[in-house]
């Protein structure tokens, strides 16, 4: 009886996940994996996301992340589980429901300057603190346009974690 009650929800969840993957231009397979490239960057969806030592709830929790938008790098997929690496290089497994395709970055090392144009000779728009999580709206060549708290500007790609060298991001 319990399985009968859960089954429609499971089918609905699988259908919704497949629709989301299709909307993103990706195929989601019956086992929960996708045809999206690996590695790739994603971000933490909610304010509490558990990283486990292996791909399943039976594996111990290594870390609990309480920072929505924190960028993660997906290294592998196994059913509904994603092997991820965090900005500090810690690797573990997360349920795909805890992650989103929204592109974010984390500012590295020190206070950084954000410019009004992708040019160091342009006016400085604002300064941003180290470890700040930003939304990435555009990346081309050496520069990325990012936003946080209603402000936006350009940062050198090398000054944040969450993109690959020369990766083009539009969105």
N, CA and C atoms as an extended XYZ file, in Angstrom:
513
Properties=species:S:1:pos:R:3:atomname:S:1:resname:S:1:resid:I:1 pbc="F F F"
N         0.818       -1.188        0.000 N   UNK     1
C         0.000        0.000        0.000 CA  UNK     1
C         0.862        1.252        0.000 C   UNK     1
N         1.898        1.273        0.817 N   UNK     2
C         2.785        2.429        0.887 CA  UNK     2
C         3.441        2.692       -0.467 C   UNK     2
N         3.870        1.631       -1.141 N   UNK     3
C         4.504        1.797       -2.447 CA  UNK     3
C         3.533        2.407       -3.450 C   UNK     3
N         2.271        2.024       -3.380 N   UNK     4
C         1.271        2.571       -4.295 CA  UNK     4
C         1.120        4.075       -4.083 C   UNK     4
N         1.204        4.522       -2.839 N   UNK     5
C         1.080        5.947       -2.563 CA  UNK     5
C         2.303        6.719       -3.036 C   UNK     5
N         3.464        6.116       -2.942 N   UNK     6
C         4.694        6.802       -3.323 CA  UNK     6
C         4.929        6.789       -4.825 C   UNK     6
N         4.442        5.772       -5.487 N   UNK     7
C         4.735        5.616       -6.903 CA  UNK     7
C         4.308        6.813       -7.764 C   UNK     7
N         3.069        7.325       -7.646 N   UNK     8
C         2.720        8.493       -8.472 CA  UNK     8
C         3.632        9.687       -8.207 C   UNK     8
N         4.009        9.895       -6.951 N   UNK     9
C         4.909       10.996       -6.630 CA  UNK     9
C         6.263       10.769       -7.296 C   UNK     9
N         6.775        9.527       -7.218 N   UNK    10
C         8.065        9.205       -7.829 CA  UNK    10
C         8.013        9.426       -9.331 C   UNK    10
N         6.910        8.985       -9.957 N   UNK    11
C         6.772        9.187      -11.397 CA  UNK    11
C         6.662       10.669      -11.734 C   UNK    11
N         5.920       11.410      -10.923 N   UNK    12
C         5.799       12.849      -11.145 CA  UNK    12
C         7.148       13.532      -10.989 C   UNK    12
N         7.902       13.174       -9.943 N   UNK    13
C         9.228       13.765       -9.724 CA  UNK    13
C        10.150       13.456      -10.895 C   UNK    13
N        10.119       12.211      -11.369 N   UNK    14
C        10.969       11.831      -12.503 CA  UNK    14
C        10.561       12.595      -13.760 C   UNK    14
N         9.249       12.759      -13.956 N   UNK    15
C         8.759       13.494      -15.116 CA  UNK    15
C         9.180       14.961      -15.051 C   UNK    15
N         9.038       15.572      -13.870 N   UNK    16
C         9.444       16.969      -13.704 CA  UNK    16
C        10.947       17.143      -13.899 C   UNK    16
N        11.747       16.212      -13.366 N   UNK    17
C        13.205       16.287      -13.523 CA  UNK    17
C        13.585       16.157      -14.989 C   UNK    17
N        12.921       15.237      -15.690 N   UNK    18
C        13.213       15.051      -17.118 CA  UNK    18
C        12.820       16.294      -17.903 C   UNK    18
N        11.695       16.921      -17.539 N   UNK    19
C        11.262       18.146      -18.215 CA  UNK    19
C        12.249       19.276      -17.983 C   UNK    19
N        12.768       19.386      -16.759 N   UNK    20
C        13.755       20.423      -16.450 CA  UNK    20
C        15.028       20.197      -17.242 C   UNK    20
N        15.469       18.958      -17.331 N   UNK    21
C        16.677       18.638      -18.102 CA  UNK    21
C        16.455       18.936      -19.583 C   UNK    21
N        15.266       18.597      -20.102 N   UNK    22
C        14.964       18.861      -21.512 CA  UNK    22
C        14.952       20.357      -21.784 C   UNK    22
N        14.396       21.130      -20.848 N   UNK    23
C        14.370       22.582      -21.012 CA  UNK    23
C        15.769       23.154      -21.037 C   UNK    23
N        16.690       22.505      -20.349 N   UNK    24
C        18.073       22.961      -20.321 CA  UNK    24
C        18.862       22.406      -21.506 C   UNK    24
N        18.184       21.691      -22.398 N   UNK    25
C        18.859       21.136      -23.564 CA  UNK    25
C        19.592       19.845      -23.266 C   UNK    25
N        19.203       19.168      -22.201 N   UNK    26
C        19.875       17.932      -21.813 CA  UNK    26
C        18.864       16.804      -21.753 C   UNK    26
N        19.354       15.595      -21.957 N   UNK    27
C        18.512       14.418      -21.793 CA  UNK    27
C        18.765       13.839      -20.414 C   UNK    27
N        17.671       13.484      -19.733 N   UNK    28
C        17.814       12.787      -18.462 CA  UNK    28
C        17.360       11.353      -18.682 C   UNK    28
N        18.181       10.414      -18.253 N   UNK    29
C        17.897        9.015      -18.464 CA  UNK    29
C        17.120        8.440      -17.284 C   UNK    29
N        16.552        7.255      -17.478 N   UNK    30
C        15.716        6.616      -16.459 CA  UNK    30
C        16.458        6.402      -15.146 C   UNK    30
N        17.770        6.237      -15.204 N   UNK    31
C        18.531        5.992      -13.965 CA  UNK    31
C        18.882        7.278      -13.214 C   UNK    31
N        18.485        8.441      -13.738 N   UNK    32
C        18.749        9.706      -13.050 CA  UNK    32
C        19.980       10.443      -13.554 C   UNK    32
N        20.759        9.836      -14.431 N   UNK    33
C        21.938       10.511      -14.986 CA  UNK    33
C        21.513       11.374      -16.181 C   UNK    33
N        22.416       12.210      -16.632 N   UNK    34
C        22.132       13.086      -17.770 CA  UNK    34
C        23.228       12.937      -18.814 C   UNK    34
N        23.005       13.590      -19.945 N   UNK    35
C        24.054       13.623      -20.969 CA  UNK    35
C        24.831       14.936      -20.924 C   UNK    35
N        24.675       15.692      -19.842 N   UNK    36
C        25.435       16.933      -19.681 CA  UNK    36
C        26.914       16.610      -19.492 C   UNK    36
N        27.765       17.531      -19.903 N   UNK    37
C        29.210       17.262      -19.822 CA  UNK    37
C        29.676       17.192      -18.381 C   UNK    37
N        30.691       16.452      -18.183 N   UNK    38
C        31.345       16.327      -16.878 CA  UNK    38
C        32.835       16.488      -17.108 C   UNK    38
N        33.494       17.307      -16.359 N   UNK    39
C        32.972       18.101      -15.242 CA  UNK    39
C        32.185       19.314      -15.732 C   UNK    39
N        31.371       19.868      -14.806 N   UNK    40
C        30.610       21.098      -15.054 CA  UNK    40
C        30.322       21.754      -13.711 C   UNK    40
N        30.029       23.031      -13.758 N   UNK    41
C        29.716       23.757      -12.537 CA  UNK    41
C        28.209       23.898      -12.355 C   UNK    41
N        27.788       23.812      -11.109 N   UNK    42
C        26.414       24.021      -10.674 CA  UNK    42
C        26.486       24.812       -9.370 C   UNK    42
N        25.362       24.946       -8.678 N   UNK    43
C        25.399       25.605       -7.370 CA  UNK    43
C        24.422       24.926       -6.413 C   UNK    43
N        24.629       25.172       -5.131 N   UNK    44
C        23.755       24.615       -4.098 CA  UNK    44
C        22.412       25.326       -4.184 C   UNK    44
N        21.341       24.543       -4.212 N   UNK    45
C        19.997       25.095       -4.392 CA  UNK    45
C        19.433       25.707       -3.117 C   UNK    45
N        19.564       25.019       -2.019 N   UNK    46
C        18.934       25.444       -0.765 CA  UNK    46
C        19.974       25.826        0.269 C   UNK    46
N        19.476       26.228        1.429 N   UNK    47
C        20.348       26.633        2.516 CA  UNK    47
C        20.939       25.489        3.305 C   UNK    47
N        20.540       24.254        3.039 N   UNK    48
C        21.108       23.111        3.738 CA  UNK    48
C        21.264       21.967        2.749 C   UNK    48
N        22.499       21.617        2.452 N   UNK    49
C        22.791       20.543        1.504 CA  UNK    49
C        23.862       19.644        2.111 C   UNK    49
N        23.567       18.361        2.164 N   UNK    50
C        24.490       17.398        2.763 CA  UNK    50
C        25.411       16.792        1.708 C   UNK    50
N        26.708       16.784        2.020 N   UNK    51
C        27.682       16.071        1.196 CA  UNK    51
C        27.980       14.757        1.910 C   UNK    51
N        27.901       13.667        1.179 N   UNK    52
C        28.119       12.344        1.748 CA  UNK    52
C        29.398       11.714        1.200 C   UNK    52
N        29.839       10.668        1.864 N   UNK    53
C        31.068        9.981        1.455 CA  UNK    53
C        30.853        9.107        0.229 C   UNK    53
N        29.614        8.779       -0.083 N   UNK    54
C        29.304        7.944       -1.229 CA  UNK    54
C        27.944        8.275       -1.794 C   UNK    54
N        27.588        7.639       -2.924 N   UNK    55
C        26.336        7.954       -3.611 CA  UNK    55
C        25.126        7.213       -3.031 C   UNK    55
N        24.633        7.672       -1.903 N   UNK    56
C        23.445        7.073       -1.308 CA  UNK    56
C        23.249        7.563        0.112 C   UNK    56
N        22.012        7.458        0.591 N   UNK    57
C        21.713        7.933        1.937 CA  UNK    57
C        22.331        7.060        3.022 C   UNK    57
N        22.762        5.869        2.674 N   UNK    58
C        23.399        4.991        3.669 CA  UNK    58
C        24.832        5.426        3.987 C   UNK    58
N        25.388        6.304        3.155 N   UNK    59
C        26.753        6.784        3.382 CA  UNK    59
C        26.742        7.937        4.385 C   UNK    59
N        27.776        8.023        5.214 N   UNK    60
C        27.831        9.087        6.224 CA  UNK    60
C        27.918       10.487        5.611 C   UNK    60
N        27.373       11.442        6.344 N   UNK    61
C        27.450       12.853        5.933 CA  UNK    61
C        28.839       13.371        6.301 C   UNK    61
N        29.497       13.992        5.314 N   UNK    62
C        30.811       14.607        5.541 CA  UNK    62
C        30.666       16.066        5.964 C   UNK    62
N        29.816       16.790        5.215 N   UNK    63
C        29.641       18.222        5.422 CA  UNK    63
C        28.190       18.596        5.210 C   UNK    63
N        27.768       19.628        5.902 N   UNK    64
C        26.476       20.247        5.639 CA  UNK    64
C        26.763       21.676        5.178 C   UNK    64
N        26.327       21.989        3.967 N   UNK    65
C        26.534       23.328        3.407 CA  UNK    65
C        25.287       24.146        3.673 C   UNK    65
N        25.466       25.326        4.229 N   UNK    66
C        24.347       26.203        4.569 CA  UNK    66
C        24.447       27.524        3.826 C   UNK    66
N        24.889       27.444        2.602 N   UNK    67
C        25.099       28.649        1.809 CA  UNK    67
C        24.465       28.485        0.436 C   UNK    67
N        23.221       28.935        0.275 N   UNK    68
C        22.592       28.820       -1.043 CA  UNK    68
C        23.433       29.540       -2.096 C   UNK    68
N        23.529       28.925       -3.264 N   UNK    69
C        24.281       29.530       -4.353 CA  UNK    69
C        25.746       29.164       -4.377 C   UNK    69
N        26.241       28.474       -3.354 N   UNK    70
C        27.659       28.097       -3.339 CA  UNK    70
C        27.970       27.260       -4.576 C   UNK    70
N        28.988       27.648       -5.353 N   UNK    71
C        29.299       26.863       -6.551 CA  UNK    71
C        29.891       25.501       -6.189 C   UNK    71
N        29.547       24.507       -6.985 N   UNK    72
C        30.065       23.145       -6.867 CA  UNK    72
C        30.417       22.672       -8.268 C   UNK    72
N        31.393       21.815       -8.340 N   UNK    73
C        31.791       21.239       -9.629 CA  UNK    73
C        31.366       19.780       -9.645 C   UNK    73
N        30.539       19.406      -10.610 N   UNK    74
C        30.136       18.005      -10.763 CA  UNK    74
C        31.233       17.271      -11.520 C   UNK    74
N        31.719       16.194      -10.907 N   UNK    75
C        32.774       15.380      -11.506 CA  UNK    75
C        32.221       14.111      -12.160 C   UNK    75
N        31.237       13.478      -11.495 N   UNK    76
C        30.639       12.230      -11.984 CA  UNK    76
C        29.167       12.203      -11.625 C   UNK    76
N        28.433       11.309      -12.295 N   UNK    77
C        27.034       11.067      -11.983 CA  UNK    77
C        26.839        9.580      -11.727 C   UNK    77
N        26.031        9.254      -10.732 N   UNK    78
C        25.639        7.873      -10.467 CA  UNK    78
C        24.182        7.917      -10.023 C   UNK    78
N        23.298        7.466      -10.880 N   UNK    79
C        21.867        7.546      -10.638 CA  UNK    79
C        21.499        8.985      -10.256 C   UNK    79
N        20.830        9.208       -9.116 N   UNK    80
C        20.432       10.569       -8.739 CA  UNK    80
C        21.519       11.293       -7.948 C   UNK    80
N        22.688       10.702       -7.866 N   UNK    81
C        23.789       11.260       -7.062 CA  UNK    81
C        24.835       11.893       -7.958 C   UNK    81
N        25.409       12.978       -7.462 N   UNK    82
C        26.456       13.693       -8.186 CA  UNK    82
C        27.695       13.783       -7.309 C   UNK    82
N        28.819       13.343       -7.856 N   UNK    83
C        30.087       13.543       -7.143 CA  UNK    83
C        30.499       14.976       -7.416 C   UNK    83
N        30.683       15.732       -6.341 N   UNK    84
C        30.966       17.159       -6.470 CA  UNK    84
C        32.258       17.524       -5.743 C   UNK    84
N        32.815       18.651       -6.176 N   UNK    85
C        33.969       19.249       -5.501 CA  UNK    85
C        33.567       20.660       -5.104 C   UNK    85
N        33.852       21.035       -3.855 N   UNK    86
C        33.507       22.379       -3.388 CA  UNK    86
C        34.670       23.341       -3.638 C   UNK    86
N        34.495       24.631       -3.373 N   UNK    87
C        35.563       25.605       -3.648 CA  UNK    87
C        36.870       25.346       -2.886 C   UNK    87
N        36.796       24.597       -1.781 N   UNK    88
C        38.008       24.267       -1.023 CA  UNK    88
C        38.665       22.981       -1.498 C   UNK    88
N        38.080       22.327       -2.510 N   UNK    89
C        38.648       21.099       -3.047 CA  UNK    89
C        38.137       19.825       -2.394 C   UNK    89
N        37.181       19.941       -1.479 N   UNK    90
C        36.604       18.763       -0.825 CA  UNK    90
C        35.675       18.060       -1.815 C   UNK    90
N        35.831       16.746       -1.939 N   UNK    91
C        35.031       15.959       -2.866 CA  UNK    91
C        34.133       14.999       -2.105 C   UNK    91
N        32.882       14.908       -2.535 N   UNK    92
C        31.919       13.986       -1.948 CA  UNK    92
C        30.720       13.878       -2.871 C   UNK    92
N        29.623       13.336       -2.345 N   UNK    93
C        28.433       13.064       -3.159 CA  UNK    93
C        27.224       13.827       -2.631 C   UNK    93
N        26.414       14.370       -3.556 N   UNK    94
C        25.176       15.062       -3.212 CA  UNK    94
C        24.057       14.555       -4.103 C   UNK    94
N        22.855       14.550       -3.536 N   UNK    95
C        21.669       14.243       -4.311 CA  UNK    95
C        21.453       15.385       -5.302 C   UNK    95
N        21.094       15.059       -6.533 N   UNK    96
C        20.929       16.094       -7.561 CA  UNK    96
C        19.845       17.096       -7.209 C   UNK    96
N        18.891       16.718       -6.355 N   UNK    97
C        17.816       17.630       -5.953 CA  UNK    97
C        18.342       18.812       -5.138 C   UNK    97
N        19.560       18.700       -4.606 N   UNK    98
C        20.153       19.769       -3.803 CA  UNK    98
C        20.919       20.780       -4.645 C   UNK    98
N        21.007       20.519       -5.953 N   UNK    99
C        21.827       21.342       -6.845 CA  UNK    99
C        20.975       21.979       -7.929 C   UNK    99
N        21.445       23.089       -8.438 N   UNK   100
C        20.770       23.788       -9.530 CA  UNK   100
C        21.795       24.178      -10.598 C   UNK   100
N        21.317       24.335      -11.810 N   UNK   101
C        22.201       24.727      -12.905 CA  UNK   101
C        22.568       26.204      -12.907 C   UNK   101
N        22.033       26.976      -11.966 N   UNK   102
C        22.366       28.408      -11.915 CA  UNK   102
C        23.862       28.571      -11.699 C   UNK   102
N        24.476       29.411      -12.504 N   UNK   103
C        25.924       29.600      -12.436 CA  UNK   103
C        26.271       30.677      -11.425 C   UNK   103
N        27.120       30.297      -10.500 N   UNK   104
C        27.615       31.221       -9.486 CA  UNK   104
C        29.127       31.062       -9.388 C   UNK   104
N        29.736       32.018       -8.749 N   UNK   105
C        31.176       31.961       -8.491 CA  UNK   105
C        31.444       32.441       -7.074 C   UNK   105
N        32.621       32.157       -6.586 N   UNK   106
C        33.018       32.627       -5.262 CA  UNK   106
C        34.318       33.395       -5.414 C   UNK   106
N        34.342       34.594       -4.875 N   UNK   107
C        35.504       35.481       -5.003 CA  UNK   107
C        36.663       34.897       -4.201 C   UNK   107
N        37.832       34.848       -4.808 N   UNK   108
C        39.013       34.231       -4.196 CA  UNK   108
C        39.897       35.222       -3.452 C   UNK   108
N        40.451       34.759       -2.354 N   UNK   109
C        41.637       35.287       -1.673 CA  UNK   109
C        41.554       36.662       -0.991 C   UNK   109
N        41.059       37.681       -1.656 N   UNK   110
C        41.135       39.041       -1.103 CA  UNK   110
C        40.034       39.912       -1.697 C   UNK   110
N        39.908       41.134       -1.212 N   UNK   111
C        38.957       42.073       -1.792 CA  UNK   111
C        39.333       42.273       -3.265 C   UNK   111
N        38.315       42.220       -4.129 N   UNK   112
C        38.545       42.363       -5.570 CA  UNK   112
C        37.798       43.572       -6.105 C   UNK   112
N        38.300       44.106       -7.203 N   UNK   113
C        37.664       45.239       -7.872 CA  UNK   113
C        36.751       44.722       -8.974 C   UNK   113
N        35.562       45.293       -9.052 N   UNK   114
C        34.655       45.007      -10.153 CA  UNK   114
C        34.544       46.264      -10.999 C   UNK   114
N        34.696       46.096      -12.290 N   UNK   115
C        34.749       47.211      -13.220 CA  UNK   115
C        33.426       47.359      -13.960 C   UNK   115
N        33.160       48.546      -14.478 N   UNK   116
C        31.924       48.792      -15.219 CA  UNK   116
C        31.978       48.221      -16.639 C   UNK   116
N        33.165       47.893      -17.115 N   UNK   117
C        33.355       47.275      -18.430 CA  UNK   117
C        34.487       46.247      -18.307 C   UNK   117
N        34.559       45.290      -19.232 N   UNK   118
C        35.614       44.275      -19.162 CA  UNK   118
C        36.976       44.812      -19.607 C   UNK   118
N        37.480       45.764      -18.818 N   UNK   119
C        38.741       46.423      -19.138 CA  UNK   119
C        39.269       47.052      -17.844 C   UNK   119
N        40.502       46.771      -17.498 N   UNK   120
C        41.078       47.304      -16.259 CA  UNK   120
C        41.242       48.822      -16.298 C   UNK   120
N        41.136       49.409      -17.473 N   UNK   121
C        41.215       50.860      -17.586 CA  UNK   121
C        39.851       51.521      -17.403 C   UNK   121
N        38.791       50.711      -17.337 N   UNK   122
C        37.462       51.284      -17.131 CA  UNK   122
C        37.290       51.673      -15.660 C   UNK   122
N        36.217       52.374      -15.386 N   UNK   123
C        35.944       52.836      -14.029 CA  UNK   123
C        35.658       51.652      -13.108 C   UNK   123
N        36.121       51.762      -11.858 N   UNK   124
C        35.836       50.742      -10.850 CA  UNK   124
C        34.404       50.947      -10.387 C   UNK   124
N        33.590       49.910      -10.511 N   UNK   125
C        32.188       49.996      -10.111 CA  UNK   125
C        32.005       49.781       -8.621 C   UNK   125
N        32.705       48.794       -8.077 N   UNK   126
C        32.608       48.497       -6.650 CA  UNK   126
C        33.652       47.468       -6.260 C   UNK   126
N        33.797       47.280       -4.980 N   UNK   127
C        34.724       46.299       -4.437 CA  UNK   127
C        33.904       45.183       -3.812 C   UNK   127
N        34.449       43.980       -3.869 N   UNK   128
C        33.721       42.835       -3.318 CA  UNK   128
C        34.640       42.027       -2.408 C   UNK   128
N        34.095       41.565       -1.308 N   UNK   129
C        34.860       40.853       -0.274 CA  UNK   129
C        35.224       39.439       -0.720 C   UNK   129
N        36.317       38.925       -0.176 N   UNK   130
C        36.671       37.532       -0.469 CA  UNK   130
C        35.589       36.597        0.070 C   UNK   130
N        35.404       35.487       -0.597 N   UNK   131
C        34.408       34.462       -0.253 CA  UNK   131
C        32.975       34.894       -0.530 C   UNK   131
N        32.766       36.035       -1.173 N   UNK   132
C        31.412       36.433       -1.568 CA  UNK   132
C        30.963       35.537       -2.719 C   UNK   132
N        29.718       35.086       -2.658 N   UNK   133
C        29.138       34.294       -3.742 CA  UNK   133
C        28.405       35.256       -4.667 C   UNK   133
N        28.702       35.175       -5.957 N   UNK   134
C        28.113       36.052       -6.961 CA  UNK   134
C        27.398       35.220       -8.026 C   UNK   134
N        26.405       35.819       -8.647 N   UNK   135
C        25.731       35.184       -9.776 CA  UNK   135
C        26.476       35.573      -11.047 C   UNK   135
N        26.807       34.584      -11.846 N   UNK   136
C        27.517       34.832      -13.112 CA  UNK   136
C        26.484       35.012      -14.205 C   UNK   136
N        26.539       36.153      -14.893 N   UNK   137
C        25.589       36.414      -15.971 CA  UNK   137
C        26.224       36.308      -17.356 C   UNK   137
N        27.544       36.424      -17.416 N   UNK   138
C        28.230       36.403      -18.709 CA  UNK   138
C        29.708       36.154      -18.479 C   UNK   138
N        30.308       35.321      -19.303 N   UNK   139
C        31.775       35.166      -19.291 CA  UNK   139
C        32.261       35.046      -20.722 C   UNK   139
N        33.292       35.807      -21.032 N   UNK   140
C        33.977       35.728      -22.321 CA  UNK   140
C        35.441       35.990      -22.074 C   UNK   140
N        36.265       35.185      -22.656 N   UNK   141
C        37.712       35.326      -22.537 CA  UNK   141
C        38.149       35.426      -21.078 C   UNK   141
N        38.746       36.546      -20.680 N   UNK   142
C        39.308       36.683      -19.337 CA  UNK   142
C        38.332       37.246      -18.316 C   UNK   142
N        37.178       37.763      -18.776 N   UNK   143
C        36.273       38.508      -17.910 CA  UNK   143
C        34.934       37.806      -17.730 C   UNK   143
N        34.325       38.041      -16.551 N   UNK   144
C        32.961       37.603      -16.292 CA  UNK   144
C        32.162       38.769      -15.724 C   UNK   144
N        30.920       38.870      -16.156 N   UNK   145
C        30.004       39.840      -15.560 CA  UNK   145
C        29.259       39.110      -14.450 C   UNK   145
N        29.280       39.691      -13.270 N   UNK   146
C        28.667       39.071      -12.103 CA  UNK   146
C        27.746       40.073      -11.419 C   UNK   146
N        26.850       39.544      -10.585 N   UNK   147
C        25.978       40.424       -9.818 CA  UNK   147
C        25.788       39.881       -8.406 C   UNK   147
N        25.517       40.815       -7.502 N   UNK   148
C        25.232       40.475       -6.110 CA  UNK   148
C        24.508       41.657       -5.487 C   UNK   148
N        23.413       41.371       -4.815 N   UNK   149
C        22.667       42.399       -4.074 CA  UNK   149
C        22.331       43.623       -4.940 C   UNK   149
N        21.927       43.379       -6.165 N   UNK   150
C        21.505       44.473       -7.030 CA  UNK   150
C        22.627       45.217       -7.734 C   UNK   150
N        23.872       44.859       -7.448 N   UNK   151
C        25.014       45.485       -8.124 CA  UNK   151
C        25.572       44.501       -9.144 C   UNK   151
N        26.169       45.030      -10.201 N   UNK   152
C        26.824       44.158      -11.169 CA  UNK   152
C        28.098       44.813      -11.668 C   UNK   152
N        28.973       44.007      -12.205 N   UNK   153
C        30.229       44.496      -12.727 CA  UNK   153
C        31.045       43.360      -13.303 C   UNK   153
N        32.215       43.691      -13.785 N   UNK   154
C        33.102       42.716      -14.413 CA  UNK   154
C        34.272       42.395      -13.493 C   UNK   154
N        34.586       41.125      -13.407 N   UNK   155
C        35.703       40.635      -12.606 CA  UNK   155
C        36.554       39.734      -13.498 C   UNK   155
N        37.846       39.749      -13.249 N   UNK   156
C        38.708       38.820      -13.969 CA  UNK   156
C        38.338       37.403      -13.551 C   UNK   156
N        38.183       36.532      -14.518 N   UNK   157
C        37.796       35.147      -14.268 CA  UNK   157
C        38.730       34.463      -13.272 C   UNK   157
N        39.994       34.784      -13.339 N   UNK   158
C        40.995       34.149      -12.466 CA  UNK   158
C        40.832       34.540      -10.998 C   UNK   158
N        40.009       35.552      -10.716 N   UNK   159
C        39.825       36.030       -9.349 CA  UNK   159
C        38.624       35.397       -8.645 C   UNK   159
N        37.999       34.428       -9.306 N   UNK   160
C        36.899       33.708       -8.665 CA  UNK   160
C        36.930       32.245       -9.087 C   UNK   160
N        36.256       31.414       -8.302 N   UNK   161
C        36.140       29.990       -8.582 CA  UNK   161
C        34.710       29.711       -9.012 C   UNK   161
N        34.551       28.980      -10.108 N   UNK   162
C        33.215       28.635      -10.574 CA  UNK   162
C        33.079       28.618      -12.088 C   UNK   162
N        34.189       28.845      -12.791 N   UNK   163
C        34.179       28.758      -14.255 CA  UNK   163
C        35.465       28.077      -14.714 C   UNK   163
N        35.408       27.591      -15.926 N   UNK   164
C        36.615       27.028      -16.542 CA  UNK   164
C        37.286       28.100      -17.395 C   UNK   164
N        38.581       27.971      -17.547 N   UNK   165
C        39.351       28.913      -18.356 CA  UNK   165
C        38.753       28.991      -19.759 C   UNK   165
N        38.456       30.177      -20.200 N   UNK   166
C        37.924       30.464      -21.530 CA  UNK   166
C        36.506       29.909      -21.771 C   UNK   166
N        35.821       29.418      -20.739 N   UNK   167
C        34.453       28.933      -20.886 CA  UNK   167
C        33.527       30.116      -21.192 C   UNK   167
N        32.692       29.949      -22.191 N   UNK   168
C        31.754       31.010      -22.553 CA  UNK   168
C        30.436       30.757      -21.823 C   UNK   168
N        29.955       31.769      -21.119 N   UNK   169
C        28.699       31.679      -20.384 CA  UNK   169
C        27.816       32.824      -20.823 C   UNK   169
N        26.598       32.511      -21.214 N   UNK   170
C        25.608       33.530      -21.585 CA  UNK   170
C        24.354       33.236      -20.796 C   UNK   170
N        23.809       34.232      -20.171 N   UNK   171
C        22.556       33.930      -19.495 CA  UNK   171
C        22.252       34.865      -18.452 C   UNK   171
